[in-house]
Amino acid sequence: MKWNLSSEQMPQAWFNVAPHLTEPLQPPLHPATREPVGPDDLAPLFPMALIGQEMSAEPWIDIPGEVIDVLRLWRPTPLVRARRLEQALDTPARIYYKDESVSPAGSHKPNTAVPQAYYNKAEGIRRLATETGAGQWGSALSFATALFGLECMVYMVRISYEQKPYRRVMMETWGGNVVPSPIDDPDHPGSLGSAISDAVRDVVARGDSHYSLGSVLNHVLLHQTVIGLEAKEQLALAGEERPDIVIGSCGGGSNLGGITGPFVPDADVELVAVEPSSCPTLTAGRFDYDFGDTAGLTPLLQMYTLGHDFVPSSIHAGGLRYHGDSPIISNLVKTGRMRAVAYPQGKVFEAAVQFARTQGTIPAPETSHAIRAAIDEALRAKEEGVERVILFNYSGHGLLDLGAYDNYLHGKLVE
Ligand SMILES: *Cc1c(COP(=O)(O)O)cnc(C)c1O
């Protein structure tokens, strides 16, 4: 019920979705002039190698050997068939999940943190600044910078800083510095948008630092395609010709882009994004140019957005509380290649607990959005009496989210 690849079978190149889109991506615009940005505009924030990947039309991009060496600490990750969940649902569907929770930080995020730290180090940068929501991205980047000998400064959304002290301890264990954001308003619960503003201000005020983003951007989704590339190989080992449907939770779109990206050219494979109903970017946002942060310091991206000043309610899936979305994911949804659904958190935790009581592991609240959708697809297959191959991304474990489970199990979860 589990398919592993050997270390030698790790992908050697990332899969670029951009050349496979039916409508081209529109360029980011400069925040002041609203003209398309060039590489030089982005150079204060990112190394040239990542700017090149951000704009690349190459179908494949080689993964540097030093990056592969670090990813091999936990990759390739397992593909698991959720046989006991299938039995509990009494469904003819076959449910597979790609287990990204086995990384050091416990999620898919190190897949991009490692190459980002590598390319910054290679271009002479000594310090990275970033934002983090629930603390997953901050811990991934703290881990990656520790391995490459860089300093790491993390602006953490205040509500999570207060609710999730153990993520902060993880970051500090790997040598990261963590402060609650917004730094200039101690009574504000914070948002990813305002934490990004804090991190960008930090970087432009100094010469030795770059900014690092854990989701949304094209190069981040590119790095995450190792997930989908491995899953394709593993499904073949499991005797499946192809999945009928591929599902991922969507905050900024990176784990979703990572698992679905390599399936975009396969027209028979349905792609599904799952988001919280309290932050319904893809299902209720508008498709428009908007800033990536609250203060309007970042380039404008064409994407689905709830508005850059949107402050989502303090739900437990902190990693899904972002006003915007990846331009690639937005493009796929806009052109009809991908479908988006939204769930309230009670339904999500119900799925999480059903998963834990059948498959055993306790998923992150973010991941549980994908599990909810996978369960509903499996139930639909049962109703229709059809076999269906369902693949979802198990983006992370929930062992540092037990406060959220406590609230759910004891009737204290607010919708
Ligand atoms: C950050 C996170 C997400 C959401 O971020 P994406 O960029 O949309 O993938 C989902 N699951 C887990 C476990 C996360 O840490």
The ligand as a Gaussian input file, in Angstrom:
#p B3LYP/6-31G(d) Opt

LIG

0 1
 C        1.889000      26.504000       3.841000
 C        1.104000      25.271000       3.789000
 C        0.039000      25.118000       2.884000
 C       -0.438000      26.211000       1.987000
 O        0.534000      26.816000       1.191000
 P        0.589000      26.592000      -0.380000
 O        1.645000      27.511000      -0.843000
 O       -0.755000      26.922000      -0.921000
 O        0.943000      25.178000      -0.576000
 C       -0.612000      23.896000       2.845000
 N       -0.270000      22.893000       3.672000
 C        0.747000      23.004000       4.555000
 C        1.069000      21.854000       5.450000
 C        1.465000      24.193000       4.637000
 O        2.473000      24.307000       5.496000

